[in-house]
Amino acid sequence: MAAKIRSLLRMNYFALFLSVLWTLSTLPSFGQDKSPGPTFNNPDRTITWQPWHEGPQGEYCFRTGDRYLGHRTWEHYLGFAERRSSAKAIKLTLIHLANQDVPEDVVIRPGLRYAILMVTNDSMTIHKGEWSWTAQEVD
C-alpha cells in the first residue's frame, strides 16, 4: 500500500510539473511581439521602406515607404538618390501617387543627391497605388 501511495505522489508531482511547464509556455515573452503579422490599430512612428530600385537610365535610384498615422490615414513616401558617379542634374516632375498629384518638382544633383516626397491620405492603405514621375536631365 505504501508503494502505491509513493507511486501516486510521483504521478502528482509529474502532473504538477507538466501544468507549471504548460503555464509558463503560454505566458507572453518580454521583448518579443507575439502578433501573427502587422496590425494597424495604432499610429506607427517608423516608415516601412521598400528596397531600392534602379531608375531607367541608371543615374538615380528610388524607393517607396509607408507609415500608418491612425484613423485609417497613411503617409506614403517616395525617395530618390542620385548615384555618386553621376555628374548630372536630374529634374523629377509630374509626380503622382495613383490619382493624387504631388505639387512639387524635385532636382537631384551633385551636392544635393537626395529627395523625399510625402503624400498623406485616407483612401489608400499600405502598398496601394503606383508612383509615377518624369525624369529629365537639366543643365
mmCIF file of the C-alpha atoms, coordinates in Angstrom:
data_MODEL
# 
_entry.id   MODEL 
# 
loop_
_atom_site.group_PDB 
_atom_site.id 
_atom_site.type_symbol 
_atom_site.label_atom_id 
_atom_site.label_alt_id 
_atom_site.label_comp_id 
_atom_site.label_asym_id 
_atom_site.label_entity_id 
_atom_site.label_seq_id 
_atom_site.pdbx_PDB_ins_code 
_atom_site.Cartn_x 
_atom_site.Cartn_y 
_atom_site.Cartn_z 
_atom_site.occupancy 
_atom_site.B_iso_or_equiv 
_atom_site.pdbx_formal_charge 
_atom_site.auth_seq_id 
_atom_site.auth_comp_id 
_atom_site.auth_asym_id 
_atom_site.auth_atom_id 
_atom_site.pdbx_PDB_model_num 
ATOM 1   C CA . MET A 1 1   ? 0.000  0.000  0.000   1.00 0.00 ? 1   MET A CA 1 
ATOM 2   C CA . ALA A 1 2   ? 2.862  2.409  0.804   1.00 0.00 ? 2   ALA A CA 1 
ATOM 3   C CA . ALA A 1 3   ? 4.413  1.731  -2.603  1.00 0.00 ? 3   ALA A CA 1 
ATOM 4   C CA . LYS A 1 4   ? 1.120  2.571  -4.267  1.00 0.00 ? 4   LYS A CA 1 
ATOM 5   C CA . ILE A 1 5   ? 0.908  5.905  -2.385  1.00 0.00 ? 5   ILE A CA 1 
ATOM 6   C CA . ARG A 1 6   ? 4.506  6.767  -3.357  1.00 0.00 ? 6   ARG A CA 1 
ATOM 7   C CA . SER A 1 7   ? 3.654  5.987  -6.977  1.00 0.00 ? 7   SER A CA 1 
ATOM 8   C CA . LEU A 1 8   ? 0.604  8.264  -6.832  1.00 0.00 ? 8   LEU A CA 1 
ATOM 9   C CA . LEU A 1 9   ? 2.686  11.028 -5.240  1.00 0.00 ? 9   LEU A CA 1 
ATOM 10  C CA . ARG A 1 10  ? 5.247  10.768 -8.063  1.00 0.00 ? 10  ARG A CA 1 
ATOM 11  C CA . MET A 1 11  ? 2.427  10.975 -10.619 1.00 0.00 ? 11  MET A CA 1 
ATOM 12  C CA . ASN A 1 12  ? 1.011  14.034 -8.833  1.00 0.00 ? 12  ASN A CA 1 
ATOM 13  C CA . TYR A 1 13  ? 4.425  15.731 -8.855  1.00 0.00 ? 13  TYR A CA 1 
ATOM 14  C CA . PHE A 1 14  ? 4.809  14.882 -12.553 1.00 0.00 ? 14  PHE A CA 1 
ATOM 15  C CA . ALA A 1 15  ? 1.322  16.296 -13.288 1.00 0.00 ? 15  ALA A CA 1 
ATOM 16  C CA . LEU A 1 16  ? 2.177  19.426 -11.303 1.00 0.00 ? 16  LEU A CA 1 
ATOM 17  C CA . PHE A 1 17  ? 5.446  19.766 -13.231 1.00 0.00 ? 17  PHE A CA 1 
ATOM 18  C CA . LEU A 1 18  ? 3.617  19.461 -16.582 1.00 0.00 ? 18  LEU A CA 1 
ATOM 19  C CA . SER A 1 19  ? 0.972  22.009 -15.602 1.00 0.00 ? 19  SER A CA 1 
ATOM 20  C CA . VAL A 1 20  ? 3.643  24.512 -14.490 1.00 0.00 ? 20  VAL A CA 1 
ATOM 21  C CA . LEU A 1 21  ? 5.563  23.944 -17.724 1.00 0.00 ? 21  LEU A CA 1 
ATOM 22  C CA . TRP A 1 22  ? 2.404  24.439 -19.788 1.00 0.00 ? 22  TRP A CA 1 
ATOM 23  C CA . THR A 1 23  ? 1.515  27.620 -17.872 1.00 0.00 ? 23  THR A CA 1 
ATOM 24  C CA . LEU A 1 24  ? 4.986  29.088 -18.390 1.00 0.00 ? 24  LEU A CA 1 
ATOM 25  C CA . SER A 1 25  ? 4.894  28.359 -22.111 1.00 0.00 ? 25  SER A CA 1 
ATOM 26  C CA . THR A 1 26  ? 1.639  30.310 -22.512 1.00 0.00 ? 26  THR A CA 1 
ATOM 27  C CA . LEU A 1 27  ? 2.908  33.439 -20.770 1.00 0.00 ? 27  LEU A CA 1 
ATOM 28  C CA . PRO A 1 28  ? 3.989  36.262 -23.107 1.00 0.00 ? 28  PRO A CA 1 
ATOM 29  C CA . SER A 1 29  ? 7.720  36.667 -23.536 1.00 0.00 ? 29  SER A CA 1 
ATOM 30  C CA . PHE A 1 30  ? 9.153  40.040 -22.665 1.00 0.00 ? 30  PHE A CA 1 
ATOM 31  C CA . GLY A 1 31  ? 10.752 41.867 -25.580 1.00 0.00 ? 31  GLY A CA 1 
ATOM 32  C CA . GLN A 1 32  ? 9.028  39.764 -28.241 1.00 0.00 ? 32  GLN A CA 1 
ATOM 33  C CA . ASP A 1 33  ? 5.974  40.631 -30.295 1.00 0.00 ? 33  ASP A CA 1 
ATOM 34  C CA . LYS A 1 34  ? 3.573  37.706 -30.341 1.00 0.00 ? 34  LYS A CA 1 
ATOM 35  C CA . SER A 1 35  ? 1.295  39.174 -33.032 1.00 0.00 ? 35  SER A CA 1 
ATOM 36  C CA . PRO A 1 36  ? 0.989  36.978 -36.138 1.00 0.00 ? 36  PRO A CA 1 
ATOM 37  C CA . GLY A 1 37  ? 1.514  39.843 -38.581 1.00 0.00 ? 37  GLY A CA 1 
ATOM 38  C CA . PRO A 1 38  ? 1.326  43.606 -38.891 1.00 0.00 ? 38  PRO A CA 1 
ATOM 39  C CA . THR A 1 39  ? -1.682 45.144 -37.211 1.00 0.00 ? 39  THR A CA 1 
ATOM 40  C CA . PHE A 1 40  ? -2.563 48.730 -37.926 1.00 0.00 ? 40  PHE A CA 1 
ATOM 41  C CA . ASN A 1 41  ? -4.638 49.845 -34.979 1.00 0.00 ? 41  ASN A CA 1 
ATOM 42  C CA . ASN A 1 42  ? -2.259 52.401 -33.503 1.00 0.00 ? 42  ASN A CA 1 
ATOM 43  C CA . PRO A 1 43  ? -0.111 55.081 -35.131 1.00 0.00 ? 43  PRO A CA 1 
ATOM 44  C CA . ASP A 1 44  ? 3.333  53.935 -36.231 1.00 0.00 ? 44  ASP A CA 1 
ATOM 45  C CA . ARG A 1 45  ? 6.360  56.118 -35.621 1.00 0.00 ? 45  ARG A CA 1 
ATOM 46  C CA . THR A 1 46  ? 8.547  54.451 -38.241 1.00 0.00 ? 46  THR A CA 1 
ATOM 47  C CA . ILE A 1 47  ? 8.422  54.399 -42.019 1.00 0.00 ? 47  ILE A CA 1 
ATOM 48  C CA . THR A 1 48  ? 8.389  50.948 -43.598 1.00 0.00 ? 48  THR A CA 1 
ATOM 49  C CA . TRP A 1 49  ? 10.724 51.349 -46.574 1.00 0.00 ? 49  TRP A CA 1 
ATOM 50  C CA . GLN A 1 50  ? 10.813 49.043 -49.593 1.00 0.00 ? 50  GLN A CA 1 
ATOM 51  C CA . PRO A 1 51  ? 14.117 48.107 -51.306 1.00 0.00 ? 51  PRO A CA 1 
ATOM 52  C CA . TRP A 1 52  ? 15.899 50.484 -53.675 1.00 0.00 ? 52  TRP A CA 1 
ATOM 53  C CA . HIS A 1 53  ? 15.157 50.213 -57.429 1.00 0.00 ? 53  HIS A CA 1 
ATOM 54  C CA . GLU A 1 54  ? 17.217 51.487 -60.376 1.00 0.00 ? 54  GLU A CA 1 
ATOM 55  C CA . GLY A 1 55  ? 15.955 54.429 -62.404 1.00 0.00 ? 55  GLY A CA 1 
ATOM 56  C CA . PRO A 1 56  ? 15.563 53.841 -66.165 1.00 0.00 ? 56  PRO A CA 1 
ATOM 57  C CA . GLN A 1 57  ? 18.986 55.205 -67.198 1.00 0.00 ? 57  GLN A CA 1 
ATOM 58  C CA . GLY A 1 58  ? 20.780 54.136 -64.023 1.00 0.00 ? 58  GLY A CA 1 
ATOM 59  C CA . GLU A 1 59  ? 21.571 57.721 -62.984 1.00 0.00 ? 59  GLU A CA 1 
ATOM 60  C CA . TYR A 1 60  ? 19.436 57.520 -59.859 1.00 0.00 ? 60  TYR A CA 1 
ATOM 61  C CA . CYS A 1 61  ? 17.562 55.015 -57.714 1.00 0.00 ? 61  CYS A CA 1 
ATOM 62  C CA . PHE A 1 62  ? 14.276 55.276 -55.836 1.00 0.00 ? 62  PHE A CA 1 
ATOM 63  C CA . ARG A 1 63  ? 12.331 53.595 -53.067 1.00 0.00 ? 63  ARG A CA 1 
ATOM 64  C CA . THR A 1 64  ? 8.883  53.862 -51.539 1.00 0.00 ? 64  THR A CA 1 
ATOM 65  C CA . GLY A 1 65  ? 7.735  53.745 -47.946 1.00 0.00 ? 65  GLY A CA 1 
ATOM 66  C CA . ASP A 1 66  ? 4.572  53.854 -45.872 1.00 0.00 ? 66  ASP A CA 1 
ATOM 67  C CA . ARG A 1 67  ? 3.618  54.874 -42.354 1.00 0.00 ? 67  ARG A CA 1 
ATOM 68  C CA . TYR A 1 68  ? 0.269  54.480 -40.609 1.00 0.00 ? 68  TYR A CA 1 
ATOM 69  C CA . LEU A 1 69  ? -0.931 57.564 -38.742 1.00 0.00 ? 69  LEU A CA 1 
ATOM 70  C CA . GLY A 1 70  ? -4.077 56.056 -37.222 1.00 0.00 ? 70  GLY A CA 1 
ATOM 71  C CA . HIS A 1 71  ? -7.748 56.564 -38.037 1.00 0.00 ? 71  HIS A CA 1 
ATOM 72  C CA . ARG A 1 72  ? -7.275 54.946 -41.498 1.00 0.00 ? 72  ARG A CA 1 
ATOM 73  C CA . THR A 1 73  ? -4.817 57.654 -42.542 1.00 0.00 ? 73  THR A CA 1 
ATOM 74  C CA . TRP A 1 74  ? -1.474 56.824 -44.173 1.00 0.00 ? 74  TRP A CA 1 
ATOM 75  C CA . GLU A 1 75  ? 1.657  58.682 -45.206 1.00 0.00 ? 75  GLU A CA 1 
ATOM 76  C CA . HIS A 1 76  ? 3.239  57.402 -48.417 1.00 0.00 ? 76  HIS A CA 1 
ATOM 77  C CA . TYR A 1 77  ? 6.854  58.281 -49.232 1.00 0.00 ? 77  TYR A CA 1 
ATOM 78  C CA . LEU A 1 78  ? 8.923  58.357 -52.408 1.00 0.00 ? 78  LEU A CA 1 
ATOM 79  C CA . GLY A 1 79  ? 12.682 58.744 -52.013 1.00 0.00 ? 79  GLY A CA 1 
ATOM 80  C CA . PHE A 1 80  ? 15.251 59.481 -54.718 1.00 0.00 ? 80  PHE A CA 1 
ATOM 81  C CA . ALA A 1 81  ? 19.026 59.172 -54.570 1.00 0.00 ? 81  ALA A CA 1 
ATOM 82  C CA . GLU A 1 82  ? 21.410 60.170 -57.336 1.00 0.00 ? 82  GLU A CA 1 
ATOM 83  C CA . ARG A 1 83  ? 24.365 57.874 -57.980 1.00 0.00 ? 83  ARG A CA 1 
ATOM 84  C CA . ARG A 1 84  ? 27.670 59.234 -56.661 1.00 0.00 ? 84  ARG A CA 1 
ATOM 85  C CA . SER A 1 85  ? 29.246 58.602 -60.053 1.00 0.00 ? 85  SER A CA 1 
ATOM 86  C CA . SER A 1 86  ? 26.729 60.886 -61.761 1.00 0.00 ? 86  SER A CA 1 
ATOM 87  C CA . ALA A 1 87  ? 27.696 64.494 -62.501 1.00 0.00 ? 87  ALA A CA 1 
ATOM 88  C CA . LYS A 1 88  ? 24.291 65.348 -63.996 1.00 0.00 ? 88  LYS A CA 1 
ATOM 89  C CA . ALA A 1 89  ? 21.350 67.249 -62.585 1.00 0.00 ? 89  ALA A CA 1 
ATOM 90  C CA . ILE A 1 90  ? 18.076 65.327 -62.920 1.00 0.00 ? 90  ILE A CA 1 
ATOM 91  C CA . LYS A 1 91  ? 14.699 67.032 -62.665 1.00 0.00 ? 91  LYS A CA 1 
ATOM 92  C CA . LEU A 1 92  ? 11.797 64.866 -61.483 1.00 0.00 ? 92  LEU A CA 1 
ATOM 93  C CA . THR A 1 93  ? 8.387  66.272 -62.433 1.00 0.00 ? 93  THR A CA 1 
ATOM 94  C CA . LEU A 1 94  ? 4.746  65.245 -62.833 1.00 0.00 ? 94  LEU A CA 1 
ATOM 95  C CA . ILE A 1 95  ? 4.956  63.147 -59.688 1.00 0.00 ? 95  ILE A CA 1 
ATOM 96  C CA . HIS A 1 96  ? 1.759  61.230 -58.818 1.00 0.00 ? 96  HIS A CA 1 
ATOM 97  C CA . LEU A 1 97  ? 0.682  58.566 -56.388 1.00 0.00 ? 97  LEU A CA 1 
ATOM 98  C CA . ALA A 1 98  ? -2.245 56.835 -58.097 1.00 0.00 ? 98  ALA A CA 1 
ATOM 99  C CA . ASN A 1 99  ? -4.636 59.743 -58.803 1.00 0.00 ? 99  ASN A CA 1 
ATOM 100 C CA . GLN A 1 100 ? -3.094 62.186 -56.295 1.00 0.00 ? 100 GLN A CA 1 
ATOM 101 C CA . ASP A 1 101 ? -0.689 64.830 -57.616 1.00 0.00 ? 101 ASP A CA 1 
ATOM 102 C CA . VAL A 1 102 ? 2.442  65.951 -55.782 1.00 0.00 ? 102 VAL A CA 1 
ATOM 103 C CA . PRO A 1 103 ? 2.677  69.708 -56.435 1.00 0.00 ? 103 PRO A CA 1 
ATOM 104 C CA . GLU A 1 104 ? 6.475  69.922 -56.104 1.00 0.00 ? 104 GLU A CA 1 
ATOM 105 C CA . ASP A 1 105 ? 9.139  69.211 -58.695 1.00 0.00 ? 105 ASP A CA 1 
ATOM 106 C CA . VAL A 1 106 ? 12.471 67.871 -57.480 1.00 0.00 ? 106 VAL A CA 1 
ATOM 107 C CA . VAL A 1 107 ? 16.016 68.315 -58.789 1.00 0.00 ? 107 VAL A CA 1 
ATOM 108 C CA . ILE A 1 108 ? 18.734 65.941 -57.588 1.00 0.00 ? 108 ILE A CA 1 
ATOM 109 C CA . ARG A 1 109 ? 22.331 66.799 -58.451 1.00 0.00 ? 109 ARG A CA 1 
ATOM 110 C CA . PRO A 1 110 ? 25.851 66.565 -57.067 1.00 0.00 ? 110 PRO A CA 1 
ATOM 111 C CA . GLY A 1 111 ? 25.799 68.265 -53.688 1.00 0.00 ? 111 GLY A CA 1 
ATOM 112 C CA . LEU A 1 112 ? 22.048 67.626 -53.331 1.00 0.00 ? 112 LEU A CA 1 
ATOM 113 C CA . ARG A 1 113 ? 21.730 63.950 -54.175 1.00 0.00 ? 113 ARG A CA 1 
ATOM 114 C CA . TYR A 1 114 ? 18.671 63.005 -52.096 1.00 0.00 ? 114 TYR A CA 1 
ATOM 115 C CA . ALA A 1 115 ? 14.986 63.922 -52.097 1.00 0.00 ? 115 ALA A CA 1 
ATOM 116 C CA . ILE A 1 116 ? 11.985 62.535 -50.219 1.00 0.00 ? 116 ILE A CA 1 
ATOM 117 C CA . LEU A 1 117 ? 8.372  63.319 -51.089 1.00 0.00 ? 117 LEU A CA 1 
ATOM 118 C CA . MET A 1 118 ? 5.328  62.549 -48.944 1.00 0.00 ? 118 MET A CA 1 
ATOM 119 C CA . VAL A 1 119 ? 1.614  62.138 -49.641 1.00 0.00 ? 119 VAL A CA 1 
ATOM 120 C CA . THR A 1 120 ? -0.913 61.822 -46.805 1.00 0.00 ? 120 THR A CA 1 
ATOM 121 C CA . ASN A 1 121 ? -4.299 60.302 -47.486 1.00 0.00 ? 121 ASN A CA 1 
ATOM 122 C CA . ASP A 1 122 ? -7.027 58.080 -46.132 1.00 0.00 ? 122 ASP A CA 1 
ATOM 123 C CA . SER A 1 123 ? -8.090 56.419 -49.381 1.00 0.00 ? 123 SER A CA 1 
ATOM 124 C CA . MET A 1 124 ? -5.073 54.141 -49.876 1.00 0.00 ? 124 MET A CA 1 
ATOM 125 C CA . THR A 1 125 ? -3.692 51.590 -47.487 1.00 0.00 ? 125 THR A CA 1 
ATOM 126 C CA . ILE A 1 126 ? -0.155 50.257 -47.306 1.00 0.00 ? 126 ILE A CA 1 
ATOM 127 C CA . HIS A 1 127 ? 1.454  49.382 -50.669 1.00 0.00 ? 127 HIS A CA 1 
ATOM 128 C CA . LYS A 1 128 ? -1.573 50.555 -52.645 1.00 0.00 ? 128 LYS A CA 1 
ATOM 129 C CA . GLY A 1 129 ? -1.318 52.823 -55.625 1.00 0.00 ? 129 GLY A CA 1 
ATOM 130 C CA . GLU A 1 130 ? 1.594  53.225 -58.002 1.00 0.00 ? 130 GLU A CA 1 
ATOM 131 C CA . TRP A 1 131 ? 4.004  56.144 -58.010 1.00 0.00 ? 131 TRP A CA 1 
ATOM 132 C CA . SER A 1 132 ? 4.800  57.749 -61.365 1.00 0.00 ? 132 SER A CA 1 
ATOM 133 C CA . TRP A 1 133 ? 7.022  60.625 -62.441 1.00 0.00 ? 133 TRP A CA 1 
ATOM 134 C CA . THR A 1 134 ? 9.006  62.029 -65.339 1.00 0.00 ? 134 THR A CA 1 
ATOM 135 C CA . ALA A 1 135 ? 12.787 62.365 -65.143 1.00 0.00 ? 135 ALA A CA 1 
ATOM 136 C CA . GLN A 1 136 ? 14.888 64.568 -67.402 1.00 0.00 ? 136 GLN A CA 1 
ATOM 137 C CA . GLU A 1 137 ? 18.458 65.787 -67.396 1.00 0.00 ? 137 GLU A CA 1 
ATOM 138 C CA . VAL A 1 138 ? 18.821 69.553 -66.879 1.00 0.00 ? 138 VAL A CA 1 
ATOM 139 C CA . ASP A 1 139 ? 21.729 71.977 -67.160 1.00 0.00 ? 139 ASP A CA 1 
# 
